[in-house]
Amino acid sequence: MKKILAIVLALTMLLALAACKPSDANPSTQPTDQPTNPSTDPSEPNNGLAKGTKWNAVDEFRTEEDENSVWVYSFYDPSDSSFNPMGEYNDHDGSGIAGWYPWEGSWVGVGTNQDCAGYLEQNCEGKDGMTAVLGFKAPVDGKYVVTGAVFNPWNQTTDLYTVAKADGTVVTTEDISQLVEVNGYITPTDVELKAGEIVYFYCFSTEGGSWVSAYSNITVHYEPTDASVYEKPEVVIPEPEPEFVPSVEGAKYSAYGDFSQETADGIWVYASTTDGKTYTLAASFDTPDWNSDGNADAAQWYTAGGTGIGKNYDVENWLEANVSNSPENGGEMTALGFKAPAAGTYKLTVFTKNFWGQNSDHVVVSLNGEDVTTIEFAEGVTEKTVEVTLAAGEIVYIHGTSNGDWVSTYLAVFVTEG
């Protein structure tokens, strides 16, 4: 009896095993709902977000409130060391500068500047002052990598460009003080963030309490799957192009080379006008020390109203001829004159350059109260040659113009006898 029972049990086990073994001849009997192992698929969502997702602050810059955006625009208040939401977006009447600001009338913003496309501008009003801050708010828990390009195109007195958490924990920094001709790159840096936690990007001012406009193009990656994210590009600072020095071969007179500190009424005349018809000689000469460091910053002739013409040592090889917007002195235009040493025909080659991008569009060459020609006053160097016939002692004048603001007109004038 026991032997028969054992045989029956053995047969039962064999049948059970056969039932559990899938048939190789019929793949359709295999389960179809087995889960995929996330480790074999790097794009598989984690916490509802795909690994390798990235965000760029420039491409995703917004002009309206959006609670779903990861980008946060804030300002740092030095009075209580707090980060506070910006109050409004403002395009400043289409000025080319637009962004998010603490309140109406403020220029401490996070936004765009048409003069530096491809970056966000972040302003700081001065040392220990209010600062515009870009923030990234983590959408989910996880590891993020922050990187990007930073730039200091106006050569301002900047501190470190800093990436930090709200509690002050510094993620990484980049010294942008010398990054005038080229991008700097934020070293790709890992940071663990909880959902809703913010990492901030900002730059303070240092020396002298001066205004700073730092520029950034920030990218944040979520649990990257591409190793190139961690590569820091090499920064190569190119050799600066040689400075353009105005010159004219064979010229007999040079306004800059012949500049006189002795008289305003020589071959070159230093004068002013308010109407382009009547000219008045400069009243006095001075070598001002504007920054009080004990060294002269300029050598200029001044009108009675205080508008100057002469050398500004910040800009070699050019004379500065200022145009005032002050109603007290009638909006004086300082003028450089060439006085003919003898009757004859003279060729004047006039170079102009708008170094500071001021609000003016042309320079005037005037003889006997009439305009001989006008010359474009642009950021790049403009050159024009005019021929005039003068009696002995007759003066042809060159002066800048203004569209309502103070203008520092830069001139280099060469004269060749015809």
KOLKOL-887544 format. One line per 10 residues: number of its first residue (from 1); their letters; for each residue x, y, z of N, C-alpha, C. Coordinates in steps of 0.02 Angstrom, whole numbers, plus 50000, padded with zeros to 5 digits. Example, Ala and Ser with C-alpha at 12.3 -4.5 7.8 and 13.67 -1.06 7.14 Angstrom:
# residues 2
1	AS	50660,49716,50390,50615,49775,50390,50660,49835,50390 ~ 50642,49888,50354,50684,49947,50357,50645,50002,50394
# end
This chain:
# residues 418
1	MKKILAIVLA	50042,49939,50000,50000,50000,50000,50043,50063,50000 ~ 50097,50063,50042,50141,50121,50046,50176,50133,49979 ~ 50193,50077,49946,50228,50084,49882,50183,50117,49831 ~ 50119,50097,49828,50071,50127,49781,50062,50201,49796 ~ 50058,50219,49862,50049,50290,49881,50109,50332,49860 ~ 50169,50305,49867,50230,50341,49848,50230,50355,49773 ~ 50209,50304,49734,50207,50313,49661,50158,50368,49642 ~ 50100,50367,49676,50049,50418,49662,50075,50487,49678 ~ 50109,50498,49735,50137,50563,49755,50190,50587,49705 ~ 50232,50540,49681,50284,50559,49634,50254,50584,49569
11	LTMLLALAAC	50203,50548,49545,50169,50570,49484,50137,50638,49492 ~ 50107,50649,49551,50076,50715,49564,50127,50771,49562 ~ 50187,50764,49590,50239,50815,49591,50265,50829,49521 ~ 50273,50775,49480,50296,50785,49412,50246,50825,49371 ~ 50181,50809,49381,50129,50846,49345,50129,50920,49366 ~ 50138,50932,49430,50140,51001,49455,50198,51040,49426 ~ 50257,51010,49424,50316,51043,49395,50307,51058,49322 ~ 50277,51009,49287,50264,51020,49215,50217,51078,49204 ~ 50168,51086,49248,50120,51141,49242,50152,51208,49254 ~ 50204,51212,49297,50238,51275,49314,50288,51296,49261
21	KPSDANPSTQ	50314,51249,49220,50365,51266,49171,50332,51295,49108 ~ 50353,51358,49087,50323,51386,49027,50343,51347,48966 ~ 50300,51347,48917,50313,51310,48855,50359,51350,48810 ~ 50415,51322,48789,50460,51356,48743,50428,51365,48674 ~ 50381,51322,48659,50350,51325,48593,50296,51377,48589 ~ 50275,51405,48645,50220,51453,48645,50238,51514,48687 ~ 50276,51561,48658,50298,51620,48696,50240,51661,48723 ~ 50183,51657,48692,50127,51698,48714,50104,51682,48784 ~ 50126,51625,48809,50106,51607,48877,50149,51643,48929 ~ 50203,51680,48906,50245,51716,48954,50209,51779,48977
31	PTDQPTNPST	50220,51799,49040,50188,51861,49066,50210,51921,49025 ~ 50167,51970,49014,50183,52031,48975,50185,52093,49017 ~ 50173,52088,49081,50168,52148,49123,50224,52152,49175 ~ 50281,52119,49160,50337,52123,49207,50367,52193,49205 ~ 50384,52225,49261,50412,52293,49261,50482,52295,49233 ~ 50500,52352,49198,50567,52361,49173,50612,52384,49229 ~ 50672,52360,49233,50720,52382,49284,50743,52453,49268 ~ 50729,52503,49310,50748,52572,49295,50821,52582,49280 ~ 50864,52541,49309,50936,52550,49300,50957,52536,49228 ~ 50915,52500,49190,50932,52486,49121,50904,52537,49073
41	DPSEPNNGLA	50867,52587,49099,50836,52638,49056,50846,52706,49089 ~ 50901,52742,49071,50917,52804,49106,50865,52858,49098 ~ 50820,52853,49048,50769,52905,49040,50706,52889,49079 ~ 50705,52833,49114,50646,52815,49153,50632,52867,49206 ~ 50571,52891,49213,50556,52942,49263,50574,52920,49334 ~ 50598,52967,49373,50614,52956,49443,50579,53011,49481 ~ 50537,52996,49529,50496,53046,49563,50453,53085,49513 ~ 50435,53053,49458,50393,53086,49408,50431,53130,49360 ~ 50498,53130,49363,50539,53173,49320,50593,53130,49287 ~ 50601,53135,49221,50650,53095,49186,50721,53117,49203
51	KGTKWNAVDE	50763,53069,49216,50834,53084,49227,50862,53117,49164 ~ 50909,53163,49174,50938,53199,49118,50901,53261,49098 ~ 50843,53275,49129,50806,53336,49115,50850,53397,49132 ~ 50848,53448,49091,50888,53508,49105,50847,53571,49091 ~ 50867,53625,49123,50833,53689,49117,50886,53743,49104 ~ 50870,53792,49062,50915,53847,49047,50882,53914,49063 ~ 50914,53955,49103,50884,54016,49128,50872,54068,49074 ~ 50914,54069,49022,50906,54117,48968,50849,54096,48922 ~ 50851,54033,48900,50800,54008,48854,50730,54010,48886 ~ 50728,54001,48952,50664,53996,48986,50647,54059,49027
61	FRTEEDENSV	50681,54114,49011,50665,54177,49045,50593,54196,49032 ~ 50557,54214,49083,50486,54229,49075,50472,54302,49093 ~ 50419,54328,49064,50400,54398,49076,50334,54403,49115 ~ 50306,54345,49133,50244,54344,49172,50251,54294,49229 ~ 50210,54302,49279,50210,54254,49335,50190,54185,49310 ~ 50225,54134,49335,50210,54064,49317,50230,54020,49375 ~ 50181,53996,49412,50194,53956,49471,50226,53889,49455 ~ 50223,53868,49391,50253,53805,49372,50325,53812,49349 ~ 50350,53873,49344,50419,53884,49321,50468,53866,49377 ~ 50525,53837,49357,50577,53822,49406,50620,53884,49421
71	WVYSFYDPSD	50613,53936,49380,50655,53995,49388,50621,54047,49432 ~ 50660,54073,49479,50635,54120,49529,50677,54184,49524 ~ 50644,54242,49524,50678,54307,49519,50669,54343,49586 ~ 50724,54357,49619,50723,54384,49687,50772,54441,49694 ~ 50770,54474,49751,50822,54523,49768,50845,54509,49839 ~ 50909,54521,49850,50939,54514,49916,50936,54581,49952 ~ 50905,54580,50011,50899,54641,50051,50953,54640,50105 ~ 51003,54684,50101,51058,54682,50149,51037,54702,50220 ~ 50979,54734,50226,50959,54757,50293,50943,54699,50339 ~ 50920,54642,50310,50905,54584,50352,50930,54519,50321
81	SSFNPMGEYN	50975,54525,50270,51005,54467,50236,50953,54418,50210 ~ 50900,54445,50181,50845,54402,50158,50840,54403,50082 ~ 50813,54347,50054,50796,54343,49984,50721,54354,49977 ~ 50701,54401,49933,50631,54420,49927,50609,54419,49854 ~ 50547,54399,49840,50524,54396,49771,50524,54465,49739 ~ 50543,54468,49675,50538,54530,49637,50464,54550,49631 ~ 50452,54615,49627,50383,54639,49628,50350,54645,49560 ~ 50391,54659,49507,50359,54672,49443,50409,54662,49385 ~ 50380,54649,49326,50419,54647,49264,50411,54715,49230 ~ 50467,54742,49204,50465,54809,49174,50512,54810,49114
91	DHDGSGIAGW	50489,54834,49056,50533,54839,48997,50560,54909,48987 ~ 50549,54953,49035,50576,55021,49034,50562,55055,48967 ~ 50500,55051,48945,50477,55085,48885,50518,55065,48823 ~ 50534,55000,48819,50568,54976,48760,50640,54999,48754 ~ 50672,55012,48811,50740,55039,48810,50793,54988,48789 ~ 50774,54924,48784,50823,54872,48770,50847,54837,48833 ~ 50827,54864,48890,50842,54833,48955,50775,54817,48987 ~ 50764,54754,49005,50700,54733,49033,50712,54677,49084 ~ 50668,54673,49133,50676,54620,49182,50629,54626,49240 ~ 50644,54587,49293,50606,54586,49354,50640,54630,49406
101	YPWEGSWVGV	50601,54673,49439,50628,54723,49485,50590,54722,49552 ~ 50622,54745,49606,50587,54745,49671,50524,54787,49670 ~ 50528,54844,49637,50470,54890,49635,50481,54940,49578 ~ 50428,54976,49562,50431,55025,49508,50485,55078,49522 ~ 50525,55093,49471,50578,55142,49478,50646,55112,49494 ~ 50647,55048,49514,50710,55016,49530,50743,54990,49466 ~ 50811,54990,49465,50849,54961,49410,50889,54900,49434 ~ 50878,54879,49496,50912,54819,49522,50872,54759,49498 ~ 50887,54734,49438,50844,54683,49409,50880,54621,49385 ~ 50839,54570,49372,50861,54509,49336,50825,54510,49270
111	GTNQDCAGYL	50863,54514,49215,50828,54518,49151,50876,54519,49092 ~ 50855,54551,49039,50893,54551,48977,50917,54621,48960 ~ 50974,54623,48925,51002,54685,48901,51024,54673,48829 ~ 50996,54712,48782,51010,54700,48711,51084,54708,48695 ~ 51122,54741,48738,51194,54749,48726,51233,54686,48743 ~ 51202,54638,48775,51237,54577,48794,51189,54517,48785 ~ 51172,54504,48723,51125,54451,48707,51153,54383,48728 ~ 51107,54338,48746,51127,54271,48765,51141,54262,48838 ~ 51131,54316,48877,51142,54314,48949,51084,54346,48985 ~ 51078,54332,49050,51036,54372,49093,51079,54421,49131
121	EQNCEGKDGM	51056,54483,49137,51091,54534,49175,51067,54532,49247 ~ 51113,54532,49295,51096,54534,49366,51133,54593,49397 ~ 51095,54639,49424,51123,54702,49449,51134,54702,49524 ~ 51185,54739,49544,51198,54753,49615,51210,54828,49621 ~ 51175,54860,49668,51177,54933,49670,51241,54960,49702 ~ 51282,54918,49732,51345,54941,49761,51366,54897,49818 ~ 51425,54910,49844,51451,54870,49899,51402,54870,49958 ~ 51388,54810,49983,51340,54801,50038,51271,54827,50020 ~ 51255,54826,49955,51191,54853,49932,51143,54799,49909 ~ 51085,54820,49886,51034,54774,49861,51060,54740,49797
131	TAVLGFKAPV	51043,54676,49790,51070,54636,49735,51014,54594,49703 ~ 51014,54591,49636,50967,54550,49600,50991,54478,49600 ~ 50945,54431,49611,50963,54361,49621,50920,54316,49577 ~ 50953,54271,49541,50919,54219,49503,50914,54157,49546 ~ 50857,54124,49545,50849,54064,49585,50823,54006,49544 ~ 50843,53944,49563,50816,53883,49534,50781,53844,49588 ~ 50716,53829,49578,50677,53792,49627,50669,53720,49605 ~ 50694,53674,49645,50693,53603,49627,50621,53578,49622 ~ 50604,53547,49566,50535,53520,49559,50524,53455,49597 ~ 50578,53416,49608,50573,53353,49645,50637,53343,49686
141	DGKYVVTGAV	50635,53298,49734,50696,53279,49770,50746,53249,49721 ~ 50810,53260,49734,50859,53226,49693,50925,53263,49688 ~ 50969,53236,49647,51034,53266,49635,51030,53310,49573 ~ 51056,53372,49578,51057,53418,49522,51130,53438,49509 ~ 51145,53457,49448,51210,53484,49431,51201,53554,49403 ~ 51235,53603,49433,51231,53672,49410,51294,53689,49372 ~ 51285,53724,49316,51343,53747,49277,51320,53806,49235 ~ 51364,53833,49193,51345,53888,49150,51402,53935,49136 ~ 51387,53987,49097,51436,54038,49079,51422,54102,49117 ~ 51476,54136,49137,51470,54201,49171,51518,54250,49139
151	FNPWNQTTDL	51504,54315,49147,51537,54366,49106,51535,54433,49143 ~ 51589,54472,49136,51593,54539,49164,51614,54588,49109 ~ 51572,54600,49059,51593,54636,48999,51612,54709,49011 ~ 51585,54740,49065,51598,54811,49075,51658,54822,49122 ~ 51693,54768,49140,51753,54772,49182,51739,54808,49247 ~ 51684,54788,49280,51665,54820,49342,51698,54786,49402 ~ 51695,54819,49459,51729,54794,49519,51685,54742,49553 ~ 51688,54681,49526,51644,54628,49550,51677,54585,49603 ~ 51634,54552,49641,51655,54500,49688,51646,54433,49652 ~ 51648,54379,49689,51637,54313,49660,51564,54306,49637
161	YTVAKADGTV	51554,54272,49581,51487,54250,49563,51474,54187,49604 ~ 51421,54189,49643,51409,54137,49694,51347,54097,49680 ~ 51352,54031,49691,51295,53986,49689,51286,53959,49760 ~ 51228,53970,49791,51220,53952,49861,51147,53934,49876 ~ 51138,53894,49929,51072,53879,49953,51046,53936,49996 ~ 50981,53935,50011,50950,53989,50050,50980,53994,50120 ~ 51005,53938,50147,51034,53940,50214,51106,53965,50215 ~ 51132,53986,50156,51199,54013,50152,51252,53962,50132 ~ 51233,53898,50126,51281,53847,50105,51303,53861,50033 ~ 51368,53873,50024,51394,53889,49958,51404,53825,49918
171	VTTEDISQLV	51374,53823,49858,51382,53766,49814,51446,53772,49774 ~ 51457,53831,49744,51519,53845,49707,51523,53919,49693 ~ 51582,53943,49673,51592,54013,49656,51636,54017,49594 ~ 51634,54075,49562,51677,54088,49504,51699,54161,49507 ~ 51764,54173,49504,51790,54242,49503,51781,54271,49434 ~ 51737,54320,49427,51723,54349,49361,51755,54418,49353 ~ 51796,54439,49401,51822,54507,49400,51864,54520,49337 ~ 51898,54469,49310,51940,54479,49252,51909,54451,49187 ~ 51848,54427,49191,51816,54396,49133,51782,54450,49090 ~ 51823,54492,49060,51799,54549,49022,51793,54533,48948
181	EVNGYITPTD	51840,54496,48921,51841,54481,48849,51815,54411,48833 ~ 51798,54371,48885,51781,54301,48873,51736,54275,48928 ~ 51697,54223,48913,51657,54190,48965,51702,54157,49017 ~ 51676,54153,49078,51702,54106,49127,51650,54051,49134 ~ 51671,53994,49159,51625,53938,49165,51620,53916,49238 ~ 51559,53912,49262,51548,53886,49329,51565,53812,49328 ~ 51610,53791,49372,51628,53721,49375,51567,53679,49389 ~ 51551,53630,49346,51492,53588,49358,51495,53558,49428 ~ 51442,53570,49467,51442,53552,49537,51377,53517,49557 ~ 51383,53460,49591,51324,53424,49616,51295,53459,49676
191	VELKAGEIVY	51229,53458,49682,51195,53483,49741,51131,53443,49752 ~ 51122,53418,49812,51062,53382,49830,51008,53432,49852 ~ 50949,53427,49822,50895,53473,49837,50831,53435,49851 ~ 50792,53460,49898,50725,53435,49910,50676,53472,49865 ~ 50620,53441,49850,50570,53474,49809,50551,53541,49840 ~ 50553,53594,49801,50536,53661,49825,50595,53699,49853 ~ 50652,53667,49863,50711,53701,49888,50742,53742,49832 ~ 50769,53801,49850,50795,53847,49799,50871,53854,49807 ~ 50905,53853,49749,50976,53870,49748,50981,53937,49711 ~ 51021,53984,49739,51024,54052,49714,51090,54066,49678
201	FYCFSTEGGS	51086,54113,49629,51144,54135,49590,51148,54211,49595 ~ 51206,54238,49615,51210,54310,49624,51283,54333,49625 ~ 51293,54399,49619,51360,54428,49620,51356,54496,49655 ~ 51400,54507,49704,51402,54570,49740,51454,54618,49710 ~ 51449,54681,49729,51499,54731,49711,51552,54732,49766 ~ 51611,54758,49749,51664,54762,49799,51688,54834,49806 ~ 51744,54849,49778,51780,54911,49788,51739,54973,49772 ~ 51740,55019,49818,51710,55085,49805,51635,55088,49804 ~ 51601,55032,49815,51529,55034,49816,51498,55046,49749 ~ 51532,55024,49695,51508,55040,49628,51454,54990,49605
211	WVSAYSNITV	51414,55013,49559,51362,54972,49528,51394,54916,49488 ~ 51362,54857,49488,51387,54800,49450,51329,54769,49410 ~ 51343,54755,49347,51297,54715,49305,51335,54652,49285 ~ 51320,54597,49321,51350,54532,49305,51305,54496,49255 ~ 51335,54457,49210,51296,54422,49159,51305,54347,49167 ~ 51251,54310,49159,51253,54237,49169,51209,54201,49118 ~ 51229,54139,49103,51188,54093,49064,51191,54027,49101 ~ 51143,54014,49144,51145,53958,49191,51104,53899,49165 ~ 51132,53839,49172,51097,53777,49156,51099,53732,49218 ~ 51041,53702,49234,51036,53654,49289,51012,53587,49260
221	HYEPTDASVY	51047,53533,49279,51031,53466,49255,51006,53424,49313 ~ 50955,53382,49300,50929,53336,49350,50957,53266,49338 ~ 50993,53240,49388,51022,53173,49385,51046,53157,49314 ~ 51100,53192,49292,51122,53186,49222,51139,53114,49202 ~ 51124,53099,49139,51144,53034,49110,51202,53043,49062 ~ 51219,53105,49047,51273,53121,49000,51333,53146,49038 ~ 51388,53111,49035,51448,53129,49073,51477,53196,49052 ~ 51462,53220,48991,51490,53283,48968,51466,53342,49010 ~ 51411,53332,49046,51386,53385,49090,51440,53405,49140 ~ 51482,53358,49159,51532,53370,49211,51598,53398,49185
231	EKPEVVIPEP	51601,53407,49120,51663,53433,49091,51663,53509,49093 ~ 51716,53537,49118,51722,53610,49120,51761,53633,49059 ~ 51730,53672,49013,51767,53694,48954,51827,53737,48973 ~ 51879,53731,48935,51938,53772,48947,51923,53844,48928 ~ 51942,53890,48971,51933,53961,48957,51996,53989,48927 ~ 51991,54014,48866,52049,54043,48832,52036,54117,48823 ~ 52075,54158,48854,52067,54231,48848,52108,54254,48788 ~ 52074,54278,48736,52110,54298,48675,52151,54361,48686 ~ 52203,54368,48646,52242,54429,48647,52199,54487,48623 ~ 52199,54543,48659,52158,54599,48637,52182,54626,48570
241	EPEFVPSVEG	52135,54649,48530,52153,54680,48466,52191,54744,48479 ~ 52240,54759,48437,52278,54822,48447,52231,54882,48446 ~ 52243,54929,48490,52201,54989,48492,52211,55030,48429 ~ 52156,55054,48402,52159,55096,48342,52188,55164,48361 ~ 52241,55184,48327,52271,55250,48338,52261,55291,48275 ~ 52221,55345,48279,52209,55386,48220,52274,55417,48194 ~ 52280,55418,48129,52339,55450,48099,52325,55464,48026 ~ 52361,55512,47999,52357,55529,47928,52428,55541,47903 ~ 52450,55502,47856,52518,55509,47830,52525,55576,47795 ~ 52578,55611,47812,52593,55675,47780,52558,55735,47811
251	AKYSAYGDFS	52518,55723,47863,52483,55779,47895,52533,55827,47928 ~ 52520,55892,47922,52565,55942,47952,52543,55960,48022 ~ 52479,55955,48036,52453,55974,48102,52410,55917,48131 ~ 52417,55907,48196,52378,55856,48232,52347,55888,48294 ~ 52281,55884,48300,52248,55915,48357,52271,55886,48423 ~ 52282,55821,48426,52304,55789,48488,52379,55802,48499 ~ 52418,55790,48447,52491,55799,48454,52511,55871,48467 ~ 52473,55919,48441,52490,55990,48449,52453,56023,48507 ~ 52418,55983,48548,52376,56012,48600,52417,56061,48643 ~ 52389,56120,48654,52424,56173,48691,52393,56183,48760
261	QETADGIWVY	52436,56186,48811,52413,56204,48878,52428,56278,48893 ~ 52457,56312,48843,52478,56381,48854,52427,56432,48829 ~ 52396,56416,48773,52348,56464,48745,52289,56427,48713 ~ 52231,56459,48717,52171,56432,48685,52162,56462,48616 ~ 52209,56505,48595,52201,56542,48532,52264,56537,48491 ~ 52285,56476,48474,52343,56465,48431,52321,56438,48364 ~ 52364,56396,48334,52343,56361,48273,52279,56322,48287 ~ 52277,56290,48345,52217,56257,48368,52182,56301,48419 ~ 52117,56308,48410,52077,56353,48451,52029,56312,48494 ~ 52023,56330,48558,51978,56295,48605,51924,56344,48625
271	ASTTDGKTYT	51863,56329,48604,51808,56377,48611,51743,56341,48626 ~ 51688,56379,48623,51622,56349,48633,51570,56389,48596 ~ 51512,56357,48585,51456,56390,48552,51391,56360,48579 ~ 51339,56400,48574,51273,56373,48592,51227,56369,48531 ~ 51248,56401,48476,51205,56402,48417,51241,56380,48353 ~ 51306,56365,48356,51343,56345,48297,51361,56402,48251 ~ 51351,56464,48275,51366,56522,48233,51417,56568,48266 ~ 51407,56581,48331,51452,56624,48369,51494,56582,48416 ~ 51560,56593,48416,51605,56553,48457,51642,56597,48507 ~ 51652,56570,48567,51685,56607,48621,51745,56567,48645
281	LAASFDTPDW	51803,56601,48651,51863,56567,48674,51854,56539,48745 ~ 51887,56483,48759,51885,56454,48826,51913,56504,48877 ~ 51887,56500,48938,51904,56550,48988,51963,56530,49032 ~ 51974,56465,49042,52027,56444,49088,52051,56374,49071 ~ 52111,56358,49100,52141,56292,49090,52151,56258,49158 ~ 52144,56192,49160,52152,56156,49223,52174,56084,49210 ~ 52208,56055,49260,52225,55983,49259,52191,55951,49319 ~ 52127,55933,49313,52088,55909,49370,52110,55839,49394 ~ 52100,55829,49459,52111,55763,49490,52044,55738,49514 ~ 52005,55709,49468,51935,55692,49484,51929,55638,49537
291	NSDGNADAAQ	51975,55590,49539,51969,55536,49587,52012,55546,49650 ~ 52041,55606,49655,52078,55627,49716,52134,55578,49734 ~ 52169,55552,49683,52225,55507,49698,52293,55542,49693 ~ 52292,55608,49684,52353,55646,49681,52382,55652,49611 ~ 52349,55623,49561,52373,55626,49492,52320,55659,49448 ~ 52343,55698,49400,52296,55731,49354,52261,55680,49311 ~ 52196,55688,49302,52157,55643,49260,52143,55672,49191 ~ 52158,55737,49182,52144,55770,49118,52185,55833,49114 ~ 52187,55861,49054,52215,55927,49042,52167,55962,48994 ~ 52127,56008,49020,52071,56034,48981,52064,56109,48989
301	WYTAGGTGIG	52038,56140,48934,52016,56209,48935,51941,56210,48952 ~ 51920,56260,48990,51852,56263,49014,51819,56329,48996 ~ 51755,56325,48981,51715,56385,48969,51699,56417,49037 ~ 51671,56477,49034,51649,56509,49096,51595,56468,49131 ~ 51558,56430,49092,51505,56388,49121,51530,56321,49146 ~ 51594,56305,49133,51623,56244,49161,51626,56184,49114 ~ 51611,56193,49050,51614,56138,49002,51685,56134,48974 ~ 51713,56072,48969,51783,56066,48952,51798,56038,48884 ~ 51858,56054,48859,51884,56026,48797,51959,56015,48805 ~ 51984,55956,48787,52055,55943,48794,52069,55869,48799
311	KNYDVENWLE	52120,55851,48837,52140,55781,48845,52108,55751,48907 ~ 52080,55692,48899,52057,55651,48955,52104,55591,48955 ~ 52142,55582,49010,52194,55531,49009,52167,55459,49009 ~ 52102,55451,49016,52072,55384,49009,52069,55362,48936 ~ 52074,55410,48890,52067,55395,48818,52125,55429,48782 ~ 52178,55391,48770,52236,55418,48736,52223,55428,48662 ~ 52258,55475,48633,52259,55488,48560,52197,55524,48534 ~ 52151,55543,48579,52091,55579,48559,52082,55640,48604 ~ 52055,55694,48575,52034,55751,48616,51960,55743,48633 ~ 51943,55763,48693,51873,55760,48715,51843,55830,48711
321	ANVSNSPENG	51788,55836,48674,51753,55900,48667,51682,55890,48693 ~ 51669,55916,48752,51606,55902,48787,51548,55947,48764 ~ 51489,55917,48768,51426,55953,48754,51385,55949,48818 ~ 51366,56007,48845,51330,56010,48908,51255,56008,48896 ~ 51220,55976,48944,51147,55978,48941,51119,56023,48996 ~ 51164,56063,49025,51143,56106,49081,51111,56170,49057 ~ 51050,56185,49080,51017,56248,49059,51053,56309,49086 ~ 51092,56300,49141,51126,56358,49170,51178,56388,49123 ~ 51209,56346,49079,51257,56375,49033,51233,56372,48961 ~ 51168,56364,48952,51138,56369,48886,51151,56310,48841
331	GEMTALGFKA	51172,56253,48869,51186,56194,48827,51247,56205,48784 ~ 51303,56223,48815,51364,56238,48777,51390,56177,48739 ~ 51414,56189,48678,51450,56139,48639,51522,56163,48633 ~ 51569,56128,48667,51638,56149,48659,51662,56131,48589 ~ 51704,56172,48560,51723,56165,48490,51798,56169,48482 ~ 51824,56126,48438,51895,56128,48420,51900,56167,48354 ~ 51942,56219,48353,51950,56258,48292,52019,56251,48262 ~ 52023,56252,48196,52088,56257,48162,52092,56325,48130 ~ 52144,56364,48150,52153,56432,48124,52207,56431,48069 ~ 52189,56452,48010,52235,56449,47953,52295,56494,47965
341	PAAGTYKLTV	52356,56467,47962,52416,56509,47971,52429,56554,47910 ~ 52400,56535,47854,52407,56575,47793,52347,56559,47748 ~ 52334,56603,47701,52278,56591,47655,52294,56529,47614 ~ 52242,56489,47602,52254,56429,47561,52199,56378,47569 ~ 52210,56320,47537,52162,56265,47541,52191,56212,47588 ~ 52149,56188,47632,52171,56139,47682,52124,56079,47682 ~ 52154,56020,47691,52115,55959,47698,52113,55939,47772 ~ 52053,55935,47800,52045,55914,47869,52018,55842,47869 ~ 52056,55798,47899,52032,55729,47909,52010,55723,47982 ~ 51946,55709,47990,51916,55707,48057,51896,55635,48075
351	FTKNFWGQNS	51924,55610,48130,51903,55545,48157,51858,55559,48218 ~ 51805,55521,48225,51762,55527,48284,51748,55458,48312 ~ 51731,55457,48377,51713,55393,48409,51671,55408,48471 ~ 51615,55373,48477,51570,55380,48535,51589,55326,48586 ~ 51641,55338,48626,51667,55288,48671,51615,55264,48722 ~ 51572,55308,48746,51527,55291,48800,51455,55279,48777 ~ 51443,55277,48712,51377,55262,48687,51325,55315,48707 ~ 51345,55379,48705,51301,55432,48729,51251,55454,48675 ~ 51204,55496,48697,51145,55511,48656,51159,55569,48607 ~ 51197,55552,48555,51213,55600,48503,51220,55563,48437
361	DHVVVSLNGE	51206,55596,48382,51209,55560,48318,51258,55589,48268 ~ 51286,55650,48280,51333,55675,48230,51379,55729,48259 ~ 51432,55742,48222,51481,55795,48235,51476,55844,48176 ~ 51486,55907,48192,51478,55960,48141,51546,55991,48126 ~ 51559,56003,48061,51615,56045,48039,51584,56110,48013 ~ 51605,56167,48043,51570,56230,48030,51620,56284,48010 ~ 51601,56324,47961,51642,56381,47938,51597,56441,47929 ~ 51615,56496,47963,51578,56558,47958,51504,56549,47975 ~ 51491,56507,48025,51422,56497,48049,51380,56451,48006 ~ 51411,56420,47955,51375,56375,47912,51406,56305,47917
371	DVTTIEFAEG	51364,56254,47916,51388,56186,47919,51420,56166,47852 ~ 51483,56146,47855,51518,56120,47795,51498,56048,47783 ~ 51495,56010,47838,51475,55939,47833,51459,55914,47903 ~ 51426,55858,47906,51415,55823,47970,51447,55754,47965 ~ 51467,55727,48022,51502,55662,48026,51465,55619,48076 ~ 51453,55557,48058,51420,55511,48104,51461,55503,48168 ~ 51426,55504,48224,51458,55494,48289,51435,55427,48316 ~ 51477,55376,48307,51456,55307,48321,51505,55273,48368 ~ 51486,55212,48389,51529,55173,48434,51594,55155,48400 ~ 51590,55139,48335,51651,55127,48297,51681,55192,48272
381	VTEKTVEVTL	51743,55188,48249,51777,55248,48224,51746,55269,48157 ~ 51730,55333,48152,51707,55362,48089,51759,55411,48064 ~ 51774,55410,48000,51825,55453,47971,51796,55490,47911 ~ 51813,55555,47907,51790,55594,47849,51840,55649,47835 ~ 51854,55661,47771,51900,55714,47751,51861,55768,47714 ~ 51872,55830,47734,51839,55887,47701,51893,55936,47680 ~ 51879,55972,47626,51926,56022,47600,51896,56091,47608 ~ 51933,56136,47638,51908,56205,47648,51960,56255,47625 ~ 51936,56311,47599,51980,56365,47579,51973,56421,47630 ~ 52029,56440,47661,52029,56487,47717,52073,56547,47702
391	AAGEIVYIHG	52052,56604,47726,52095,56663,47729,52141,56656,47789 ~ 52196,56692,47789,52242,56690,47845,52204,56710,47909 ~ 52209,56670,47961,52175,56685,48024,52103,56662,48027 ~ 52076,56637,47972,52008,56613,47972,52005,56545,48006 ~ 51949,56531,48042,51944,56471,48083,51887,56427,48060 ~ 51902,56362,48053,51850,56312,48041,51843,56273,48107 ~ 51781,56262,48129,51767,56230,48193,51738,56160,48185 ~ 51753,56118,48234,51723,56051,48239,51694,56044,48308 ~ 51631,56024,48313,51601,56015,48379,51549,55958,48378 ~ 51535,55931,48436,51485,55879,48444,51416,55908,48453
401	TSNGDWVSTY	51367,55865,48454,51298,55884,48466,51268,55837,48518 ~ 51210,55854,48544,51176,55813,48594,51103,55805,48576 ~ 51076,55748,48595,51003,55737,48589,50969,55745,48656 ~ 50999,55786,48699,50967,55801,48764,51009,55783,48824 ~ 51063,55746,48816,51105,55725,48872,51175,55754,48864 ~ 51213,55749,48919,51285,55765,48916,51319,55717,48868 ~ 51363,55744,48826,51400,55703,48778,51474,55720,48781 ~ 51515,55669,48784,51588,55677,48779,51608,55656,48708 ~ 51616,55705,48664,51633,55692,48595,51709,55683,48589 ~ 51730,55628,48558,51801,55617,48550,51820,55629,48477
411	LAVFVTEG	51873,55670,48469,51895,55692,48404,51970,55681,48395 ~ 51990,55664,48335,52060,55664,48314,52061,55698,48246 ~ 52093,55755,48242,52090,55796,48180,52161,55807,48154 ~ 52169,55795,48089,52234,55805,48056,52224,55852,47997 ~ 52272,55896,47986,52267,55946,47933,52326,55939,47885 ~ 52309,55936,47821,52359,55933,47768,52348,55994,47723 ~ 52402,56029,47708,52396,56087,47664,52383,56063,47593 ~ 52334,56097,47560,52315,56077,47494,52364,56102,47441
# end
